[in-house]
C-alpha cells in the first residue's frame, strides 16, 4: 500500500513538472495570463514543492510583484525575500535610470518596461523603444498606462496613423480629434503661395505646437515630433529664400536633432542674420561629412559679406547725396542705361518682353547644368547663378522693370547716381516671377535654384 501511494505521488509530481514546464515556456513567450492563472490555481497545494516554489518566486520577481514576496511569503525563501526588498527600494526611488537596470531581474515588470520605454524615447533610441512597444502589444493589452505610452511612442517617432489608432482603442477620442484639427490647419498653410505669408504662418503654427507640447498631459508629448517637423519646414523655406531673423530657431532645431542637416540649416540661418563671426566659428569647429554642405556655407558667407559691404556703401552714398542735395533731375542720366547690368547678364536689351527674359534665363541655366565643371568653375557658376536670379527677379516683374528702366533700383527706390562701385544681390526669392510661366507652380521644387548642389 505504501509503495502504491508513493507511486501515485511521483506521478502527480511528474505531471506537475510537465505542466509547469509548459507554463513557463508560455511565460517566456509573453503569455502572462496563462502563467498567472496556473500559479494562482496551484499555489495552495504545491507551494512547499521545491520546483513549484522556485518557479513561483521567479515569476513574482519577473513581473515586479515584490510586495507579495515581502508581505505574504517572507519566510518561504529568505534569499528571495532579501532580493525583493532590494528591488523594491529601487522602484521606490522613482529614478528611471536606476529602474532600467532591473531589466534582467524583472523583464515583465510594468514599472521596468515603463522606465525603459521612456528612456528609449527620450534618447531617440527608437529601435529599442519599438522592442518594448511590441512587448506591450503582445503581453500588456489590458494595461492602459503601458498602451498609452506605446501610443505616445508612435506619435514621437512620427508614425501618427498608428499612434492615433492606439489612442482611439484606449479611448482618447478627444485627444485624437484635437490633434487632427491642428493638422487641418497645417494643410491650409501648405497651400499658400506667398513665401512671406507661409513663413509667418509656419512660425505661428510652430509656436502653437510649442505651447501644446508644454501643456500636454502626456509625457513625452504627442506634439514633439510634429513641432520639430514644422520647424524644419520653416527653416528650409526661410534659408532657401535667404530670409533673416531665424538663427535662434535654427539653433533650437540643431540642439534637438544634432545631425549634419540641422547644423547646415543653423549655419545658413546665422549667415542670413549677418552673424558671420558665429557662423565661421561654428564652421571651423567641425568639418561637414558632406562636402557640398561645407562648400555652400562658405559660398554664402562670402556672398553675404559682399552684400553687407555693398549695402553699407549705398547707405554712405545716400547720406552723401542728401547732404549735397543732388537735384532729382540727375536720375534721368541712368534711365535706360542698364546701370546694374541686368540686361547684359541675360544677353538682352530693355526692349525684351517678359517671355524673352524668362526664356533667356532658362537657356543660360540649362546650358550650365549640361556643362561639366571643375571645382573652381562650380564656385564661379554658383556666384553667377545668384546674380542671374536677381536679374530675373527684377526684370520679370512689370513694376520693377519699369522702375529699373527709368534709372531706379527697385530694391533701393531712391534715384540712382553714377558714383562708381558695385551693387548688392540681396536675393529675396523668385517664386512670384515664375508663377505665370509655370502655371502657378513653384519653380524651386524644394530649396531654390542656388541651393542645387553641383
GUNULO-763416 format. One record per residue (C-alpha): x, y, z. Coordinates in steps of 0.5 Angstrom, whole numbers, padded with zeros to 4 digits, always signed. Layout:
% residues N
XYZ;...
This chain:
% residues 454
+0000+0000+0000;+0006+0005+0002;+0009+0004-0005;+0003+0005-0009;+0002+0012-0005;+0009+0013-0007;+0008+0012-0014;+0002+0016-0014;+0005+0022-0011;+0011+0021-0016;+0006+0021-0022;+0003+0027-0019;+0010+0031-0019;+0012+0029-0026;+0005+0031-0028;+0006+0038-0024;+0013+0039-0027;+0011+0037-0034;+0005+0042-0033;+0010+0048-0030;+0015+0047-0036;+0009+0048-0041;+0007+0054-0037;+0014+0057-0036;+0015+0056-0044;+0009+0060-0045;+0011+0066-0040;+0018+0066-0043;+0014+0068-0050;+0010+0073-0046;+0004+0070-0044;+0003+0073-0037;-0004+0071-0036;-0004+0063-0037;+0002+0064-0032;-0001+0068-0027;-0007+0063-0027;-0003+0057-0026;+0000+0059-0020;-0006+0062-0017;-0009+0056-0018;-0004+0051-0015;+0000+0055-0010;-0004+0053-0004;-0003+0046-0006;+0004+0046-0008;+0008+0052-0005;+0012+0047-0001;+0015+0043-0007;+0022+0046-0009;+0021+0046-0016;+0014+0050-0016;+0016+0055-0010;+0023+0057-0014;+0019+0058-0021;+0013+0062-0017;+0018+0066-0013;+0022+0067-0020;+0015+0069-0023;+0014+0074-0018;+0021+0077-0019;+0020+0078-0026;+0013+0081-0026;+0016+0086-0021;+0011+0084-0015;+0016+0085-0010;+0011+0086-0004;+0007+0079-0005;+0014+0076-0003;+0016+0081+0003;+0009+0081+0006;+0006+0074+0004;+0011+0070+0004;+0017+0073+0008;+0019+0066+0010;+0019+0062+0004;+0026+0063+0002;+0030+0069+0006;+0034+0070-0001;+0028+0072-0005;+0026+0076+0001;+0032+0080+0001;+0032+0081-0006;+0025+0083-0007;+0027+0088-0001;+0033+0091-0005;+0029+0091-0012;+0023+0095-0009;+0028+0100-0006;+0030+0102-0013;+0023+0102-0016;+0021+0107-0010;+0027+0111-0012;+0023+0114-0018;+0029+0114-0022;+0028+0112-0029;+0036+0111-0030;+0036+0106-0024;+0030+0103-0025;+0032+0101-0032;+0038+0097-0029;+0033+0092-0026;+0031+0089-0034;+0035+0083-0032;+0031+0081-0026;+0024+0084-0027;+0024+0084-0035;+0016+0083-0034;+0015+0089-0029;+0010+0094-0031;+0015+0100-0028;+0021+0097-0031;+0018+0097-0038;+0015+0104-0037;+0022+0107-0035;+0026+0103-0041;+0021+0106-0046;+0021+0113-0043;+0029+0113-0043;+0029+0110-0050;+0024+0115-0053;+0028+0121-0049;+0034+0119-0052;+0031+0118-0059;+0033+0110-0059;+0027+0108-0063;+0030+0101-0065;+0030+0100-0057;+0023+0103-0056;+0020+0099-0061;+0022+0093-0058;+0018+0095-0051;+0012+0097-0055;+0012+0090-0059;+0012+0087-0052;+0007+0092-0049;+0002+0090-0055;+0004+0082-0054;+0003+0082-0047;+0000+0088-0044;-0006+0090-0048;-0010+0091-0042;-0005+0096-0038;-0008+0103-0040;-0002+0106-0038;+0003+0102-0042;-0001+0102-0048;-0002+0110-0047;+0006+0110-0047;+0006+0105-0053;+0002+0110-0057;+0006+0116-0055;+0012+0113-0058;+0009+0113-0065;+0007+0120-0064;+0014+0122-0062;+0017+0117-0068;+0013+0121-0073;+0008+0115-0074;+0002+0119-0073;-0003+0114-0076;-0001+0108-0071;-0001+0113-0065;-0008+0115-0067;-0010+0108-0068;-0007+0106-0061;-0011+0113-0057;-0017+0111-0060;-0017+0104-0058;-0015+0106-0051;-0021+0112-0051;-0017+0118-0052;-0022+0120-0058;-0022+0128-0056;-0014+0128-0056;-0014+0125-0063;-0019+0130-0065;-0015+0136-0063;-0009+0133-0066;-0013+0132-0073;-0016+0139-0072;-0009+0142-0072;-0006+0139-0078;-0012+0141-0082;-0010+0148-0080;-0003+0146-0083;-0005+0143-0089;-0008+0150-0091;-0002+0153-0089;+0002+0149-0094;-0003+0151-0100;-0001+0158-0099;+0003+0161-0105;+0006+0167-0102;+0013+0166-0099;+0013+0171-0093;+0006+0169-0091;+0007+0162-0091;+0013+0164-0087;+0009+0168-0082;+0004+0162-0081;+0009+0157-0080;+0012+0160-0075;+0006+0162-0071;+0004+0154-0072;+0011+0152-0069;+0009+0157-0063;+0002+0154-0062;+0005+0147-0062;+0010+0149-0057;+0005+0151-0053;+0001+0145-0054;+0008+0141-0052;+0009+0145-0046;+0002+0144-0043;+0001+0137-0046;-0002+0132-0040;+0002+0126-0044;+0010+0126-0043;+0013+0125-0048;+0009+0130-0051;+0005+0127-0057;+0006+0134-0061;+0014+0134-0060;+0016+0131-0067;+0010+0135-0070;+0013+0141-0067;+0020+0140-0070;+0018+0138-0077;+0014+0144-0078;+0021+0148-0075;+0025+0144-0080;+0020+0146-0086;+0020+0153-0083;+0028+0153-0083;+0028+0150-0090;+0024+0155-0093;+0027+0161-0090;+0034+0159-0091;+0032+0158-0099;+0030+0165-0099;+0035+0168-0095;+0031+0171-0090;+0034+0174-0084;+0031+0173-0076;+0032+0165-0076;+0038+0164-0072;+0035+0163-0066;+0030+0158-0068;+0036+0155-0072;+0040+0153-0066;+0034+0150-0063;+0033+0145-0068;+0040+0144-0069;+0041+0143-0061;+0035+0138-0062;+0037+0134-0068;+0044+0134-0067;+0046+0132-0074;+0049+0135-0080;+0043+0137-0084;+0040+0141-0078;+0047+0144-0077;+0047+0146-0084;+0041+0150-0083;+0043+0153-0077;+0049+0156-0080;+0045+0158-0086;+0041+0162-0081;+0047+0165-0078;+0049+0168-0084;+0043+0171-0087;+0042+0174-0080;+0049+0177-0082;+0052+0174-0076;+0059+0172-0080;+0063+0171-0074;+0059+0166-0070;+0058+0162-0077;+0065+0162-0078;+0067+0160-0071;+0062+0154-0072;+0064+0152-0079;+0071+0152-0076;+0070+0148-0070;+0068+0141-0074;+0068+0139-0081;+0062+0137-0085;+0062+0130-0088;+0058+0132-0094;+0063+0137-0098;+0057+0140-0101;+0054+0143-0095;+0061+0146-0093;+0062+0149-0100;+0055+0152-0100;+0056+0155-0093;+0063+0158-0095;+0060+0161-0101;+0054+0164-0097;+0059+0167-0092;+0063+0170-0098;+0057+0173-0102;+0053+0175-0096;+0059+0179-0093;+0060+0182-0100;+0052+0184-0100;+0053+0188-0093;+0059+0191-0095;+0055+0194-0101;+0049+0196-0097;+0054+0200-0093;+0057+0203-0099;+0050+0205-0101;+0048+0208-0094;+0054+0212-0095;+0053+0215-0102;+0045+0216-0100;+0048+0220-0094;+0053+0224-0098;+0047+0225-0103;+0043+0228-0098;+0048+0233-0096;+0050+0235-0103;+0042+0236-0105;+0044+0233-0111;+0038+0235-0116;+0033+0230-0117;+0034+0231-0125;+0040+0227-0125;+0036+0221-0124;+0035+0221-0132;+0042+0220-0133;+0041+0213-0131;+0035+0212-0135;+0035+0206-0140;+0043+0205-0138;+0042+0198-0135;+0046+0201-0129;+0046+0195-0125;+0048+0190-0131;+0042+0186-0131;+0040+0186-0138;+0047+0185-0140;+0048+0179-0136;+0042+0176-0139;+0044+0178-0146;+0038+0182-0147;+0036+0190-0149;+0031+0194-0145;+0026+0192-0151;+0026+0185-0148;+0019+0182-0147;+0017+0178-0140;+0017+0172-0144;+0024+0173-0147;+0027+0175-0140;+0025+0168-0137;+0027+0164-0144;+0034+0167-0143;+0035+0166-0136;+0033+0158-0137;+0037+0158-0143;+0043+0160-0139;+0041+0155-0133;+0040+0149-0138;+0047+0151-0141;+0051+0151-0135;+0047+0145-0132;+0050+0141-0138;+0057+0143-0138;+0062+0139-0134;+0065+0144-0129;+0071+0143-0124;+0071+0146-0117;+0073+0153-0119;+0068+0153-0125;+0063+0151-0120;+0064+0156-0115;+0064+0161-0120;+0058+0159-0123;+0054+0159-0116;+0056+0166-0115;+0054+0168-0122;+0047+0164-0121;+0046+0168-0115;+0047+0175-0120;+0042+0172-0125;+0037+0170-0120;+0037+0178-0118;+0037+0180-0125;+0031+0175-0127;+0027+0177-0120;+0027+0185-0122;+0026+0184-0130;+0021+0179-0130;+0016+0184-0125;+0013+0189-0129;+0013+0195-0124;+0020+0193-0122;+0023+0193-0129;+0019+0200-0131;+0023+0203-0125;+0029+0200-0127;+0029+0202-0134;+0027+0209-0131;+0034+0209-0127;+0031+0207-0120;+0034+0201-0117;+0027+0197-0114;+0031+0195-0108;+0033+0202-0106;+0028+0206-0109;+0032+0213-0109;+0035+0216-0115;+0041+0212-0117;+0047+0216-0119;+0054+0215-0122;+0058+0214-0116;+0062+0208-0118;+0063+0202-0114;+0059+0195-0115;+0052+0193-0112;+0049+0188-0108;+0045+0182-0109;+0040+0181-0104;+0036+0176-0106;+0029+0175-0103;+0026+0169-0107;+0023+0169-0114;+0017+0164-0114;+0013+0170-0116;+0017+0171-0122;+0015+0164-0124;+0008+0164-0122;+0005+0165-0129;+0011+0162-0133;+0010+0155-0130;+0002+0155-0129;+0002+0158-0122;+0007+0152-0119;+0013+0154-0115;+0020+0154-0119;+0024+0152-0113;+0021+0145-0112;+0025+0145-0105;+0031+0149-0104;+0031+0154-0109;+0036+0155-0115;+0042+0157-0112;+0041+0151-0107;+0042+0146-0112;+0049+0142-0110;+0053+0142-0116;
